[in-house]
Each structure stands twice: as C-alpha cells, then as structure tokens.
Amino acid sequence: MAWLVTTPAMTYAARRQDPALAAPVAVYATALATMLATASRLDPALEAGARRTVQAGAALFLVSDTLLGLRQFVVRGDVPLLEAAAMVTYTVGQGLIAAGVRRL
C-alpha cells in the first residue's frame, strides 16, 4: 500500500523537475516500500515488541524520505518545519530499527 501511495507521486514530481530523475526515484521509492513490507512480515516467532519496533522504524524512515521528496520535488524551497520533520522522522526511524534489531 505504501508503494502505491508514494512511488507514483514522487516519480511524477521528480519527472516534472528533471526527466532523468524519474527512474532512480522510482527504484529508490520501491526499495523503501519493500523495506516497510519486509518489516511487516517478520517471523511471528520473534519477540512481538521487537517486531513492532522495527516496523515503526521502517514506517518512519519511509515518512522521512517522503518528506524529503516533497521538499525537493514539490515545495522546492526552504520550509523549516518540513526540514525538522524529515530529520526527526529519519533519526527516530533509524533509532527504532536499530533498537528493534538489537532485541531480536
């Protein structure tokens, strides 16, 4: 579901800015969505709290890069709140992934 929402929109926005960016953005967005899908399918035998922590981190990482894509391809300017939100979601997402993996 995440792929259906983010990839076409970011690919279209990137193509509008520079057609050469469309394919790399589509590939990267697909990789991010695959990461989230993989996190949501972790082995149920693993500790539930650790699985949820990794899943939350993967979701926040996808959100952070979506915010960066919005800044780069849609807003096209400095929006301090958008910058801050991207950094917070990135940092917390990475921290949750690392914390969850450590618990597995």
N, C-alpha and C positions, 0 to 999 in steps of 0.2 A: 504494500500500500504506500509506504514512504517513497518508493521509487516512482510510482505513478504520479505522486504529487510534486516531487521536487525535480526530477530529471527533465521532463519536457519543458517545464517553466524556465529552469536555469539554462538549458540548452538553447531555447528560443532567445532568451535575453542575451546570452553570450554571442549568438549568431548575429544579432542586431548590432552589437558593438564591433565585432570582428568575425567574419565567417570562418576563419581558421581556428577559432576557439571552440566552435560547436562540438566537434568530435572529442577533443580532450575533456571538455566539461561533461559531456555525456558519459564518457568512460569513468571519470572520477566520481560522478554522482551515482553511477551504477555500483561502483566499488563501495561507496559509503552505505548505500541501501543494502548491499549484500552483507556488509558488516553488521548492520542492525538486524537483518533477517537471521543471520547466523547466531547472533547473541540471543535471539528469541527462541532458538531451537537447541539450546544447550541441554545436555543429558539430564533428564529429570532426577537421576540418581545423585547428582551433585547437590550440595547444600543449597536450599532454596534461597536463603538470604544472599549468598554469594552470586547466584544466577541473577537475581533481581538487581543487584548492584551493578553487575556487568551490563545488563540490559539498559538500565537507566543511564549509565555512562555512554553507551553506544548511541542512545537516543539523543543525549545532549551534544555529543560530538557531531551528529548529523545536523542538529539545530544550529550549532556554531558555524559550520561551513555553509549552511543555507543562508545565515545572516551575512556572512562574508560575500556570498554570491549576490545577495540583494544589494549590498553596498557597492560592489564592483560593477554589476551589470544593470541594475535598476535605478538606484538612487543616484549613483555617480557623484558623490560628494562626501564631505565630512559630516557625519551625523554622530556626535559624541555618544549618544545613548545607544546607537546601533553598534558602535565600536566596543563600548563597555559590555553590552550584552553578548557580543560574539566572544570576547575574551573570557567572560565569566563562564559561559556555557562550555567553552573549549577547556578551560582549566578544570572546572568541576567534572566535566565528562571524562577527561583523561584520568583524573584522580579516582573517580568511581571505577573505571575499567581496571586500573592498577590495584585498587583495594579489593575488588571482587576477585580478580585473578589470584591475588595473594591468598585469599580464603579458600580457593578451590582445592 
